[in-house]
């Protein structure tokens, strides 16, 4: 017989809680099931008793507020649902004792089943009590005799019931999604080679010739260079950004117009290609991004939630999931909102610049020139626009601290005037001795070892635009014993890496000699 543990989804086993009746069927059966399955038993009656120990009132100096009776009556069940939701998110089965005679409770259990991607089974008892009669719609239910109850037999019956449900769903969905021919993320690389085969761009569906981006693992995904780098609807994004692009850890893809891939007969949110095709359809952000904060271009990543794809953002150092911009060359991952904010503020927050593209204006594409470098902005190039002052700025021309940028007061400005800000420290030469001192000073606990966090602090002192990324990169290069720390010997490799990426003088030997001469002169003073 199939075991419940073999199913790839958590179970919700719910039954009527008759704690107040002479025969507490729900209590006995639920305890046996929870014990056998080794899962939590959540009783609405237990929650209600716990809540009775606390007065449902709130008070302040000015007023005292009594929680309405109707809200108080629903609190125990709402608490049960919240607890169950947390367990399901961890992939844990739950057994629930609750008042199933209330239709609203059953509806919320069905919703919990859908949100938690679980399977709901309701246990009914063979009894003459009329208050057991309730409508559970299409939810699977199992009739149990409390007197002859055998937990192993009930589990076998549940397994059979679930197996039939799975088979029925498979028959219904077998034409909706076919087995994927290739299951991978499409890591795109730039190709200048002429194409012998007639391949169509996945974005515009036109024939590809000349420069293009293509998947390094297959020939099923290819984009014109211009299509890969453009985002025709980016203006919509800047003013009404979908939550999955702005949240650190999104839990849903809130898009109305979903696009299926060539492999599926309809959109599937568990399909990488369906999600990527939907992204291309909307054009909210470019598939390929060239940020000034990084030396390589970045790939846009959108993953099905089932893969639990997580990363640490190299800009804000916070965890992210499912959606990101990624560099495959050096494992650089960032939140979309960190690397490509929809809005930036300038002149101490007085003016807002919205992300835009000339291709966003489909009816009448506009010509723009950057008010910083005075160069023309390409029709598919992203830029930031201030409608208040009729200004436009290339993405690469936005200052490191845009809030410090000063905008001239003229009605028809010809350019931007920036206040003096902290220069990019990479242009300031450091000697090896100075770099060594900076890294050693980051050793907060004075144990002679540098963690990634301490390395990040050192690179921040050097003025690195992405100190967290530099720290991880230095750790991967210098940590020879892979213990996650940099010791005194390994620090020399960190110094070499730091000099290599441009923080040292052009002639390091001469600079060190100058430092020694200067130190000698200081000693004589």
C-alpha positions as CSV (number, residue, x, y, z in Angstrom):
1,X,0.0,0.0,0.0
2,X,1.2,3.5,-0.8
3,X,2.4,5.5,2.2
4,X,1.4,9.0,2.9
5,X,5.1,10.0,3.2
6,X,5.6,9.2,-0.4
7,X,3.4,12.1,-1.6
8,X,5.2,15.3,-2.6
9,X,2.8,17.6,-0.7
10,X,1.8,18.2,2.9
11,X,-1.5,17.0,4.2
12,X,-4.3,18.8,6.1
13,X,-6.4,16.3,8.0
14,X,-9.4,18.1,9.5
15,X,-12.2,16.9,11.7
16,X,-15.1,18.2,13.8
17,X,-14.0,19.2,17.3
18,X,-16.6,17.9,19.8
19,X,-14.7,18.5,22.9
20,X,-17.9,19.4,24.7
21,X,-19.8,16.3,23.7
22,X,-20.1,13.1,25.7
23,X,-18.1,11.2,23.1
24,X,-15.1,13.2,22.0
25,X,-14.6,11.4,18.7
26,X,-12.5,14.2,17.2
27,X,-10.1,14.3,20.2
28,X,-9.3,10.5,20.2
29,X,-9.0,10.1,16.4
30,X,-7.0,13.3,15.9
31,X,-4.5,12.3,18.7
32,X,-4.0,8.8,17.2
33,X,-3.5,10.3,13.7
34,X,-1.1,13.0,14.8
35,X,0.9,10.5,16.9
36,X,1.1,8.0,14.0
37,X,2.1,10.6,11.4
38,X,4.4,12.5,13.9
39,X,2.9,15.8,13.0
40,X,1.3,18.7,15.0
41,X,-2.2,18.5,16.3
42,X,-3.9,21.9,16.3
43,X,-7.1,22.1,18.2
44,X,-9.4,25.1,18.0
45,X,-10.7,24.3,21.5
46,X,-7.2,24.5,22.9
47,X,-6.5,27.8,21.3
48,X,-9.9,29.2,22.6
49,X,-9.0,28.1,26.2
50,X,-5.6,29.8,26.0
51,X,-7.2,33.0,24.7
52,X,-9.7,33.0,27.6
53,X,-6.8,33.5,30.0
54,X,-6.1,36.9,28.5
55,X,-8.6,39.8,28.5
56,X,-9.6,40.8,24.9
57,X,-9.3,44.5,25.6
58,X,-6.8,47.1,24.8
59,X,-6.3,50.3,26.8
60,X,-4.4,53.5,26.6
61,X,-4.3,56.7,28.5
62,X,-7.2,58.1,26.6
63,X,-9.5,55.2,25.9
64,X,-10.2,51.5,26.6
65,X,-11.1,49.3,23.6
66,X,-13.2,46.2,23.9
67,X,-12.7,43.6,21.1
68,X,-16.1,42.9,19.4
69,X,-17.7,39.6,20.3
70,X,-17.9,38.6,16.7
71,X,-14.2,39.1,16.2
72,X,-13.4,37.3,19.5
73,X,-15.4,34.3,18.4
74,X,-13.4,34.0,15.2
75,X,-10.0,34.5,16.8
76,X,-9.4,30.8,17.8
77,X,-10.0,29.6,14.3
78,X,-7.9,32.3,12.7
79,X,-5.1,31.4,15.0
80,X,-5.4,27.7,14.0
81,X,-5.3,28.7,10.3
82,X,-2.2,30.8,10.8
83,X,-0.4,28.1,12.8
84,X,-1.3,25.5,10.1
85,X,-0.1,27.7,7.3
86,X,3.3,28.1,8.9
87,X,3.7,24.3,9.3
88,X,2.6,23.7,5.7
89,X,5.1,26.2,4.4
90,X,7.8,24.0,6.0
91,X,6.3,20.9,4.3
92,X,4.9,19.5,7.6
93,X,1.5,17.6,7.7
94,X,-1.1,19.0,10.2
95,X,-4.1,17.5,12.0
96,X,-6.8,20.0,12.8
97,X,-9.7,19.9,15.2
98,X,-12.1,22.6,14.4
99,X,-15.8,23.6,14.0
100,X,-16.6,22.3,10.5
101,X,-20.3,23.0,10.9
102,X,-19.5,26.6,10.0
103,X,-19.3,26.8,6.2
104,X,-16.9,29.7,6.4
105,X,-14.4,27.5,8.2
106,X,-14.5,24.9,5.5
107,X,-14.0,27.5,2.9
108,X,-10.9,28.8,4.7
109,X,-9.5,25.3,4.9
110,X,-10.0,24.9,1.2
111,X,-8.1,28.2,0.7
112,X,-5.4,27.0,3.0
113,X,-5.1,23.9,0.9
114,X,-4.6,26.0,-2.2
115,X,-2.2,28.5,-0.7
116,X,-0.1,25.9,1.0
117,X,-0.1,23.6,-2.1
118,X,-1.3,20.8,0.1
119,X,-4.1,18.2,0.1
120,X,-7.1,18.5,2.4
121,X,-8.9,15.4,3.8
122,X,-11.9,15.8,6.1
123,X,-12.6,13.0,8.6
124,X,-16.3,12.4,9.2
125,X,-17.6,10.2,12.0
126,X,-20.3,7.5,11.7
127,X,-22.7,9.1,14.1
128,X,-26.4,10.1,14.2
129,X,-25.6,13.6,15.5
130,X,-27.3,15.9,13.0
131,X,-24.9,18.7,13.6
132,X,-22.2,16.7,11.7
133,X,-24.0,17.2,8.4
134,X,-22.2,19.9,6.5
135,X,-21.3,20.4,2.9
136,X,-17.6,20.1,2.0
137,X,-18.1,20.5,-1.7
138,X,-15.3,18.7,-3.7
139,X,-13.0,18.2,-0.7
140,X,-12.0,14.6,-0.2
141,X,-13.7,13.1,2.9
142,X,-13.3,9.9,4.8
143,X,-15.9,8.2,7.0
144,X,-14.6,6.8,10.2
145,X,-16.2,4.6,12.8
146,X,-14.9,5.7,16.2
147,X,-15.5,2.4,18.0
148,X,-13.7,0.3,15.4
149,X,-11.1,3.0,14.5
150,X,-7.7,1.6,13.5
151,X,-5.1,4.2,12.7
152,X,-3.1,2.1,10.2
153,X,-6.3,1.2,8.2
154,X,-7.4,4.8,8.1
155,X,-3.9,5.9,6.8
156,X,-4.1,3.2,4.1
157,X,-7.5,4.5,3.1
158,X,-6.2,8.0,3.0
159,X,-3.3,6.9,0.8
160,X,-5.6,5.2,-1.6
161,X,-7.9,8.3,-1.7
162,X,-4.9,10.6,-2.4
163,X,-3.5,8.3,-5.0
164,X,-6.8,8.4,-6.9
165,X,-6.9,12.2,-6.6
166,X,-3.4,12.4,-8.0
167,X,-4.2,10.1,-10.9
168,X,-7.3,12.1,-11.7
169,X,-5.4,15.3,-11.7
170,X,-2.7,13.8,-13.9
171,X,-5.2,12.8,-16.5
172,X,-6.7,16.3,-16.5
173,X,-3.3,17.9,-16.8
174,X,-1.5,15.5,-19.1
175,X,-2.1,17.7,-22.1
176,X,-1.4,21.0,-20.3
177,X,2.3,20.4,-19.8
178,X,4.7,18.0,-21.5
179,X,7.9,16.7,-20.1
180,X,10.5,19.5,-20.6
181,X,13.0,18.8,-23.3
182,X,15.7,20.8,-21.4
183,X,15.3,21.8,-17.8
184,X,17.7,24.6,-17.0
185,X,18.1,28.3,-16.5
186,X,19.0,30.0,-19.8
187,X,22.4,31.6,-19.1
188,X,22.8,34.0,-22.0
189,X,26.1,34.9,-23.6
190,X,26.8,37.5,-26.3
191,X,27.6,36.0,-29.8
192,X,28.9,37.9,-32.8
193,X,29.0,34.8,-35.0
194,X,26.7,34.8,-38.1
195,X,23.8,32.3,-37.8
196,X,23.7,29.5,-40.4
197,X,20.3,28.3,-39.2
198,X,17.1,30.4,-39.4
199,X,16.4,31.2,-35.8
200,X,13.7,33.5,-34.4
201,X,14.2,35.9,-31.6
202,X,12.2,34.8,-28.5
203,X,11.2,38.4,-27.8
204,X,10.1,39.9,-31.2
205,X,9.8,36.6,-33.2
206,X,11.8,38.1,-36.1
207,X,14.8,36.4,-37.8
208,X,18.1,36.7,-35.9
209,X,21.1,38.0,-37.7
210,X,24.2,39.7,-36.4
211,X,24.9,40.2,-32.7
212,X,22.6,38.3,-30.4
213,X,22.4,36.7,-26.9
214,X,22.0,32.9,-26.9
215,X,21.8,30.2,-24.2
216,X,25.1,28.6,-23.6
217,X,23.4,25.2,-23.0
218,X,20.9,25.0,-25.8
219,X,19.8,26.6,-29.1
220,X,16.2,27.0,-28.0
221,X,16.6,30.5,-26.5
222,X,18.0,33.4,-28.5
223,X,17.5,37.2,-28.5
224,X,18.5,40.0,-30.7
225,X,21.1,42.1,-28.9
226,X,18.8,45.1,-28.9
227,X,15.8,43.0,-27.7
228,X,17.9,41.5,-24.8
229,X,19.0,44.9,-23.6
230,X,15.7,46.8,-24.0
231,X,12.6,47.1,-21.8
232,X,9.7,48.7,-23.8
233,X,7.4,48.9,-20.8
234,X,10.0,50.0,-18.2
235,X,8.1,53.3,-17.6
236,X,5.1,51.3,-16.3
237,X,7.5,49.5,-14.0
238,X,9.0,52.7,-12.5
239,X,5.5,54.1,-11.6
240,X,3.6,50.8,-10.8
241,X,6.2,48.2,-10.1
242,X,4.9,44.6,-9.7
243,X,5.5,43.3,-6.2
244,X,7.7,40.4,-7.3
245,X,10.2,42.9,-8.7
246,X,10.3,45.1,-5.7
247,X,10.1,42.6,-2.8
248,X,13.2,41.0,-1.4
249,X,11.5,37.6,-1.2
250,X,8.4,37.5,-3.4
251,X,5.7,34.8,-2.9
252,X,3.6,35.3,-6.0
253,X,3.9,36.5,-9.6
254,X,1.2,39.2,-9.7
255,X,0.8,39.5,-13.5
256,X,-2.5,39.2,-15.4
257,X,-1.2,38.3,-18.9
258,X,0.7,35.1,-18.5
259,X,2.5,33.6,-21.5
260,X,3.1,29.9,-22.1
261,X,6.3,28.5,-23.5
262,X,6.5,26.4,-26.6
263,X,6.5,23.2,-24.5
264,X,3.3,23.8,-22.5
265,X,-0.2,24.0,-23.8
266,X,-1.0,26.7,-21.1
267,X,0.9,28.8,-18.7
268,X,2.4,26.9,-15.8
269,X,4.0,28.8,-12.8
270,X,6.2,25.8,-12.2
271,X,7.8,26.1,-15.6
272,X,11.0,28.2,-16.0
273,X,10.4,28.8,-19.7
274,X,6.8,30.0,-19.1
275,X,8.0,32.5,-16.5
276,X,10.8,33.7,-18.8
277,X,8.4,34.0,-21.8
278,X,6.0,36.0,-19.6
279,X,8.8,38.3,-18.6
280,X,9.7,38.9,-22.2
281,X,6.1,39.6,-23.1
282,X,5.7,42.3,-20.4
283,X,9.1,44.0,-21.0
284,X,9.2,45.6,-17.5
285,X,13.0,45.1,-17.1
286,X,15.7,44.2,-19.6
287,X,16.8,40.6,-19.8
288,X,20.4,41.7,-20.1
289,X,21.6,44.6,-17.9
290,X,24.9,46.4,-18.1
291,X,25.2,48.2,-14.7
292,X,28.0,50.5,-13.9
293,X,28.5,48.8,-10.5
294,X,29.7,45.6,-12.1
295,X,32.3,44.7,-14.8
296,X,30.1,42.1,-16.6
297,X,26.6,42.1,-17.9
298,X,23.8,40.5,-15.8
299,X,21.1,38.0,-16.7
300,X,17.6,38.5,-15.4
301,X,16.5,35.4,-13.4
302,X,12.9,34.4,-12.6
303,X,12.4,31.0,-11.0
304,X,9.4,28.9,-10.0
305,X,8.9,29.1,-6.3
306,X,9.1,25.3,-5.9
307,X,12.9,25.4,-6.5
308,X,13.4,27.7,-3.4
309,X,16.1,29.6,-5.3
310,X,17.9,31.9,-2.8
311,X,20.9,34.2,-2.9
312,X,22.6,37.0,-0.9
313,X,22.4,40.4,-2.6
314,X,25.9,41.8,-3.4
315,X,24.6,45.4,-3.0
316,X,22.5,45.3,0.3
317,X,23.9,42.0,1.7
318,X,20.3,40.8,2.4
319,X,18.9,37.4,1.3
320,X,16.7,37.3,-1.8
321,X,14.8,34.6,-3.6
322,X,13.3,33.6,-6.9
323,X,13.9,36.8,-8.8
324,X,17.3,38.5,-9.4
325,X,19.9,39.8,-11.7
326,X,22.9,37.4,-11.9
327,X,26.4,37.3,-13.3
328,X,27.3,33.8,-14.2
329,X,31.0,34.7,-14.5
330,X,31.6,35.5,-10.9
331,X,28.4,34.5,-9.0
332,X,27.3,38.1,-8.5
333,X,23.6,38.2,-7.5
334,X,21.5,41.3,-6.7
335,X,17.9,42.3,-6.1
336,X,16.2,43.9,-9.0
337,X,15.3,46.9,-6.9
338,X,18.9,47.4,-5.7
339,X,20.5,47.4,-9.1
340,X,17.7,48.9,-11.1
341,X,15.5,51.1,-8.9
342,X,12.3,52.4,-10.5
343,X,12.8,55.9,-9.0
344,X,15.8,57.9,-7.8
345,X,15.8,61.1,-5.9
346,X,18.1,64.1,-6.5
347,X,18.7,67.5,-5.0
348,X,18.1,66.3,-1.5
349,X,15.0,64.4,-2.5
350,X,13.3,67.4,-4.1
351,X,13.2,65.9,-7.6
352,X,12.2,62.4,-8.7
353,X,13.7,60.7,-11.7
354,X,11.8,57.8,-13.2
355,X,13.3,54.9,-15.1
356,X,12.3,55.3,-18.8
357,X,13.2,54.2,-22.3
358,X,12.5,55.9,-25.6
359,X,11.0,52.7,-26.9
360,X,8.4,53.0,-24.1
361,X,6.7,55.7,-26.2
362,X,5.3,53.4,-28.9
363,X,3.2,55.9,-30.7
364,X,5.9,58.6,-31.0
365,X,9.4,57.6,-29.9
366,X,11.2,60.5,-28.4
367,X,14.7,61.7,-28.9
368,X,16.8,62.5,-25.8
369,X,20.3,63.5,-24.9
370,X,21.9,63.0,-21.5
371,X,22.1,66.2,-19.5
372,X,25.3,65.0,-17.8
373,X,27.5,63.7,-20.7
374,X,25.5,65.6,-23.4
375,X,25.5,62.4,-25.6
376,X,22.4,61.1,-27.4
377,X,20.4,58.4,-25.6
378,X,19.8,55.4,-27.9
379,X,16.2,54.5,-28.7
380,X,16.4,51.3,-26.7
381,X,18.7,52.5,-23.9
382,X,17.4,52.9,-20.4
383,X,17.7,56.3,-18.7
384,X,16.2,58.3,-15.8
385,X,13.8,61.2,-16.6
386,X,12.7,64.1,-14.5
387,X,9.4,65.4,-15.8
388,X,9.4,68.3,-13.4
389,X,12.6,69.8,-15.0
390,X,12.6,68.0,-18.4
391,X,15.9,66.3,-17.7
392,X,17.3,62.9,-18.8
393,X,20.3,61.0,-17.5
394,X,22.0,57.8,-18.8
395,X,21.9,55.0,-16.2
396,X,25.7,55.0,-16.3
397,X,25.8,58.8,-15.7
398,X,23.8,58.7,-12.5
399,X,26.1,59.7,-9.6
400,X,27.0,57.2,-6.9
401,X,25.0,59.3,-4.4
402,X,22.2,60.8,-6.5
403,X,20.6,62.4,-3.5
404,X,23.6,64.8,-3.5
405,X,23.2,65.8,-7.1
406,X,22.3,69.5,-7.5
407,X,19.9,70.5,-10.3
408,X,20.2,74.1,-11.8
409,X,17.3,76.4,-11.3
410,X,17.0,77.4,-14.9
411,X,13.7,76.7,-16.7
412,X,15.5,75.1,-19.7
413,X,18.5,73.5,-18.2
414,X,21.3,72.4,-20.6
415,X,23.0,70.1,-18.1
416,X,23.3,69.0,-14.5
417,X,25.6,70.5,-12.0
418,X,26.7,68.2,-9.2
419,X,27.8,69.2,-5.8
420,X,31.1,67.9,-4.7
421,X,30.7,64.4,-3.3
422,X,33.0,61.7,-1.9
423,X,35.2,60.6,-4.8
424,X,35.4,56.9,-5.8
425,X,38.2,55.6,-3.7
426,X,39.5,53.3,-6.4
427,X,41.2,56.3,-8.0
428,X,43.2,57.0,-4.8
429,X,46.4,54.9,-4.8
430,X,47.2,52.8,-1.7
431,X,50.5,51.2,-0.9
432,X,50.7,47.6,0.2
433,X,51.5,48.7,3.8
434,X,48.4,51.0,3.9
435,X,46.1,48.3,2.5
436,X,47.5,45.8,5.0
437,X,46.8,48.2,7.8
438,X,43.2,48.8,6.6
439,X,42.5,45.1,6.5
440,X,44.0,44.4,9.9
441,X,42.1,47.2,11.4
442,X,38.9,45.5,10.2
443,X,39.7,42.6,12.6
444,X,37.2,43.6,15.3
445,X,37.7,40.7,17.7
446,X,41.5,40.8,17.3
447,X,41.7,37.0,16.7
448,X,44.0,37.4,13.7
449,X,41.4,36.1,11.3
450,X,39.1,38.0,8.9
451,X,35.5,36.9,8.2
452,X,33.6,37.9,5.1
453,X,31.8,40.6,7.1
454,X,35.1,42.0,8.3
455,X,36.5,41.9,4.7
456,X,33.4,43.7,3.6
457,X,34.0,46.4,6.2
458,X,37.5,46.8,4.9
459,X,36.4,47.2,1.3
460,X,33.8,49.7,2.4
461,X,36.6,51.7,4.0
462,X,38.4,51.6,0.7
463,X,35.3,53.1,-1.0
464,X,34.3,50.0,-3.0
465,X,30.9,50.4,-4.6
466,X,30.0,46.8,-3.8
467,X,32.0,45.9,-0.7
468,X,30.0,42.7,0.0
469,X,30.8,41.4,-3.5
470,X,34.5,42.3,-3.2
471,X,34.6,40.6,0.1
472,X,33.2,37.3,-1.2
473,X,35.4,37.5,-4.3
474,X,38.5,38.0,-2.1
475,X,37.5,35.2,0.2
476,X,37.1,32.8,-2.8
477,X,40.5,33.7,-4.1
478,X,42.5,33.8,-0.9
479,X,40.9,31.3,1.5
480,X,43.2,28.4,0.6
481,X,42.1,26.0,3.3
482,X,38.4,26.8,2.8
483,X,37.6,27.5,6.4
484,X,35.8,30.7,5.8
485,X,38.4,33.0,7.3
486,X,41.5,34.8,6.1
487,X,44.6,34.3,8.2
488,X,47.8,36.3,8.1
489,X,49.4,34.3,5.3
490,X,46.2,34.4,3.2
491,X,45.9,38.1,3.7
492,X,48.8,38.6,1.3
493,X,46.7,37.1,-1.5
494,X,43.9,39.5,-0.5
495,X,46.3,42.4,-0.8
496,X,47.4,41.2,-4.3
497,X,43.8,40.9,-5.4
498,X,43.1,44.4,-4.0
499,X,46.0,45.8,-5.9
500,X,45.0,44.0,-9.1
501,X,41.6,45.5,-9.2
502,X,43.0,49.0,-9.0
503,X,43.4,50.2,-5.5
504,X,47.2,50.3,-5.6
505,X,49.6,52.7,-7.3
506,X,50.8,52.3,-10.8
507,X,54.3,51.6,-9.6
508,X,53.9,49.8,-6.3
509,X,57.6,49.4,-5.6
510,X,58.3,53.1,-6.1
511,X,55.3,54.0,-4.0
512,X,56.5,51.8,-1.1
513,X,59.9,53.4,-1.4
514,X,58.4,56.8,-1.2
515,X,56.5,55.7,1.9
516,X,59.7,54.5,3.6
517,X,61.4,57.8,2.8
518,X,58.5,59.7,4.2
519,X,58.5,57.6,7.3
520,X,62.2,58.2,7.7
521,X,61.8,61.9,7.4
522,X,59.0,61.9,9.9
523,X,61.2,60.1,12.4
524,X,63.8,62.9,12.1
525,X,61.3,65.6,12.8
